[in-house]
Amino acid sequence: MSSRAPVALAYAAFVLVGVNAGVKGVLLAAQMDDYAVSRTTLGLTFFAGSAGFVLAGLTVGALIDRFGTRIVLVAGGCAYVLASLYAATRPAFMAFVALQVAFGCAVGVLESVLNVHLSGLPGATTRLNRLHGFFGVGALLGPPLAAWTVSVASWPTVMLLLAVATVPLTAGFLIAFPRTGPVPAPAGRPEGLARSAVRQPGVLLGAALLAVYVGLELGVGNWAFGYLVDERGQTEVLAGYAVSGYWLGLTAGRFLLSPIVTRLGLTAIGLMHTCLLGVTVVAALTWLLPHEAAATAGLVLLGFFLGPVFPTAMAVAPRLTTARLVPAAIGIMNAGSVVGGAAFPWLAGAIAEGVGVWTLLPFTLALALIQYAIWWPMARGAGARRTGPGLSPSPPPR
């Protein structure tokens, strides 16, 4: 079966996942007004969604092993449709909070399975970078679409539209995807896959790397606006443009950097080294250079080099463990990213509250250095294993 249709559907699905992430910030204000709750109370939805995503990450390997790629994708799509339809009825607040577990689980299943599928195809590094680039496209489209919809209707209407958009996508999964992934799993019991994968040092390093990465990405994305206004003296309008430039740079990096380094003859491991070095240097220069323009340009470049880190880690995942454990490994790495995405931005905010918002960039630099410290032994382990799909042979880093 040709891989073109499944790959195209994967890209479309990640646009939808990006839209889902992008609309949340716009809908928060409307939901607080509708339910008459505070930001802190509504924040319960974040924890519920994260719990669902982690649950998906820990179980997706066993689900793929038992039911196959196609069925698990269809189940994830159906779960998202049903959750969106229920949200569109404007349920009671506690039911709405509990519903976020289903949302998180559905999105986690879709993300993990599609990462698994593309990681097993030729040219996996470039395909995965494009996949996550399309997430950025959706995240950029989501806020204006949600803002326009809320201006003429209500926030449940946005959920109804997301449900409608997911129906043909789910049908496409059923038609175009193979029953199993690109690398058939041998027969056996699936129950211990996550337990076996989490014992692999490379998988644990991958989960730690993505925890730090997502924490860095969201920490900068959440707090850069306040930093630019309070520490660099930018107007709110210019600071808003600069933060948009950060997210645009992150999306552009995913589309552009992988093809560039491939033409230069570098492998996925070489791409990761390039990105992590770029993040570290840019974070240091942005912190040390005092000018407003340096801060704005630094944010864009920081996003550009950060962008490929997550998808490239997914591309390296098949070299961290055995073929049968790859789906579980990717699910565990995805789960780790959610944990870091909650913990590190909170820590950055707490430090800024207690010490000052100027700490954002040294905090970012510290996380960049931690990323590199985690990646170094992870790269050695990946280089020592047999070459996986879409990756060229390369020696361990020296």
N, C-alpha and C positions, 0 to 999 in steps of 0.2 A: 504493500500500500504506500502511495506517495505520502511524504511527510508534509507537503505544502499545506493541505487543508488543516491538519491538526495544528501546525505552527501558526497559521493565520488566525485560527480560533483562539489559540493561546494568547496571541497579541491582543485580540479583541477583548478577551476576558480580563487581561491586565489593564486595559483602558477602563473597563467597568470597575475593577477593584480600585483603581486610582480615583475614579469619580466618586466611589463610595467613601474613600478617605477624604477627598476634597470637600464634599458637601457637609461633612460633620461640623466643621468650624462655623459655617454659615447658619446651620440649623440650631446650634446651641442656644442662641439668644431667643429664637422663637419657641424652643422647647422649654426654656426657663420661664418665659412669660406664660405659656400655655399651662404648664403644670404648677406654676407659682412656687418654684423651688430655687435655692441658691446654687451658685457655681459648685460649691463643695458637695452639695447633695446630688446634683446632676453628674458630678465626677464619679459617682458610683458606676455609671455606665462604662467608664473607661476600664475599671478593674474587671467588670463582668465580661466585657469584650476580650480583654487580654486573657482571662481564664479560659474562654472558649477557644481562642487561638492556640494557646499552649496545649490544651487537650487534643486539638486536631494534630498538632505537630508530633505529639507523643504516640498517637494511634495510627497515623496515616500509613506508616510502613506495613503494619499488620493488615490494614484494610486493603491496600494494593495487592499484597501477597495473596490474600484470600479471595478478593472479588475482581481484581484487575483494574487497570487504569480507567477504562471507559465507565464502568459502573460507579466507581468512587467519584469520578468527576460529575456524572449525572446526579448522584446523590447530593454532592455539594451544591450544585446548581439548583436543585429542587429545594434544598433546605434554605438557600438564600431567597428564592422566590416566595416560599411560604412565610419566612420571617418578615420579609418586606411587606407582603400583603397584610399580615397581622399588624405590623407597625402602622400601616396606612389606615387602620380602623381607629387609631388613636386610643390604644389600650390604657388602662389605669397605670399610674406611674411605676409601682412596684413590678407590675407585669412587663412594662417597658424596659426596666432595668434587667429583669431576668431574661428578656428576649435578646439582650446583647450577647449572652452566652451563645445562643444559636447563631447570631450574626458572626461572632468571632470564630466559631467552629466552622461555619460554611466558608468564610473567606480563607481561613487557615487551610482547609482541605483543598480549595481551588489553587491557592498559591503553592502549596507543597507539591501537589500532584503535577502541576504544570512545570515546576522547577525540575522535578524528577524526570518527566518525559523529555524535556529539552536537553537535560544534562547527558542523556544517553544517545543523542543524535550527533552526526558529524557537524563540525563547526560549533560545538556547544558554547564556547566562550562568547562568540559573537552573537549567537542566537539568544543566550541568556541576558546579555547586555541590552539587546534590543527589547527583549521581553520586559525588563524592568524600566527601560526607557519609555515604553508605552504606559507603564504605571504613572510615570511623571506626566505624560500627556493628559491622562485622565485626571490626575490631581490638579493640573492647571485648568482644565475645563470645568471641573466640578463646582468650584465656588461661584463663578458667574452664572452657571446654569441654575444652581440652587437659589441664588439671590433673585434671579428673574422670576423663578417659579413661586417663591415665597411672596414676592411683590404682587402677584396676581391671584394667588390661591393660598394654600396653607402648607405647613411643613409635611403633613401626611401625604400630600400630593406628590412630593419628591420621592417618597418611599414607594408609592404606587408606580411611578415612572421607572424606578430602578427595577421593580419586579417585572414590569412589562418588557424592559430591555433584556432581562436575563432569560426569558422564556425561549426565544430563538437561539440564544447562545447554548442553552442546555440541550436543546434539540440537536444542535450541531455536534455537541460532544457525543451524543448517542449515535449519530450517523458516521462521523468522520474518524473518531479515535479507535485505535485497536483495543481489543479486550485487555491485553497486557501491555507492559512497557516495552521499550526497545530491546532490553536485555531480559529474556525470560528468567523467572526465578525458579530454582529447583524445588522439587516437592519437599514438603516438610511442615512442621508445625509453626504457625506465624506468631504464636502468643509471645515468644521471648525475643522478638526482633528488636524492639526498642531497648530492652534490657541488654541485649548483646551489643547493640550499636553504641550505647552510652558507655560501655567499657572500653571502647576504642579511643586511645589518646588523641588521635587526629580529629575524631568527631567532637570530643570535648573541647579541643582547641578551636575548632570551627565554630561551635556554639558560643564560646567565649569571645572570639573575634567579632562575630556578628552582634553580640550583646553590646560590646564597646562601640562598634560602628554605628548601630542604630541609635544608641545613646548619644553619640557625638552628633550625628545627623540631626536628630530631633532637638537636642540641646541647643545647637546653633540656630536651627529654624525657629524655635520657640522664643529664645531670649535675645536674638540679635537685634531686633527692633528696639528694645529698651536700651541695649548697649549703645547703639548708634545715636539715639536721641540724648541719652544722659551723659555718655562719656565722650562722644565725638562731636556733639553739638549739631547734629543734622536735624533738619526739619522732619516732621512726621511724614510728610509726603515723600521726601527723598529717601528716608529710612524704609518706607514701605516699598519703594521701587528697588532698593538695594536687596531687601529680603526676597522679593520676587526674582531678582537676578540670581540669588543663591539657588533657588529651586530650579530656575531655568538652566543654570550652569550644571546642576546635578543631572538633569534630564539630558542635556547636550553631551555631557561626558559619557553617558551610557551608549549613546548612538555613535559617537565619533572616536573615542579613544581606542576601543578594541580593534576596529579596522586599521587604524593607524599603526598600532604596535604589531599587528599581524603582518602588515606589509614590511615592517622593519625586521621581521623574522623572530620576534619575541613570542614566547609561549604565554599561557595563562598565568604561570608563575611570574614571568617577567612583567606582565601587565600589572599584577598585584604589587610587585616591588615598586614599579613606576608610580602607581597611584598613592601608595602609602608614603613614599618619599615626598611626593608632591604635596600631600595633605600636611605633612610635618613641616616642610619648608614654608608653605604658604601661611600656616597658622602662626609660625614664629615671626615671619615678616609683617603680617597684619597686626600682630600685637606690638611689635617694636616700632613700626613706622607710624608717626603721629597724625598724618594728614587724613582728612575726610575721604579724599579720593582713594587713598591706599586702603582704607577700610572697605569701601564699596567694591573696588576691584578685587580685594582679597576675598570677600565673600563669594563673588562669582567664581573665582579660581578655586576656592575651597570646595564649592559644590561640584565643579568640573572634575576635580581629582577624586572626590568622595564617591561620585556616582557609580563607577564600575566596581567598587569594592564588594558590595553585596552579591551581584550576579556572578562575578568572577569567583567568589568563594563557593557559590553553588556549582560552578563549572569544575572546580577542583575536587568537589565532594566525592566523585567516583574513585578518586585516587587515595582517599583516606581510609577506605574500608573495602570489604568484599562486595561483589556485585549484588548479592541478595540483600545486603544491609544498606545499600545506597538510599532507598526510599525512607527507611527509618532514620538514617543519618541526616538526610535533608530535613525531615520533619523536626528532628531534635535541634538542628541548627536554626530553623525557623522559630521554634519555641524560645530558644535562647535570645534571639533578636528582640522578641516581645518583652522579655524580662528586662533586658538592658534598656529598651526604649521607654520603659516606665521608670526605672531606677535612676539612671544617669541624668535625664533632664530634671527630675525632681531634686537631685543632689546639686545640680548646677544652680537651680533656683534658690535652694536653701542657702548655699554659699553666697550667692549674690545678695540675698536678703540680709545675711548676717555680717558680711564683710564689705560688699559693694559690687555693683554690676561690672566693674572693671575686671573682675576675676574670670569673666566668661572666656576670654582668649587664652590666658594661661591654663585654665581648666581644659579648653579644647586641645591645646598643645600637649598637655599631660595624657589625654586620651589618645591622641595621635601616636605618641611614643609607646603607650601600652599596646595599641594595635600592632605596631611593628614588632614589639617584644613577643606577642602571641604568634604572629605570622611566621617568624623565623623558624621555630621548631616545626610548625605546621607545614611549611614549605619543604623542609628537609624530609618529613615523612611522606609527603605527596610525591616528591621527586624520587624517593626510593622505591615507590610502587610501580607496577606496570602501567604504561600509558593508557589513559581512558579515552573514550570517544571525544573527538573534537579538540584533543590536546596533542601537541607535538612532543616527541621525546626531549627531555632536558635533564641535565645533571642537577643534583641538589645545589642550592645556593652556597657560595663560599664566603 
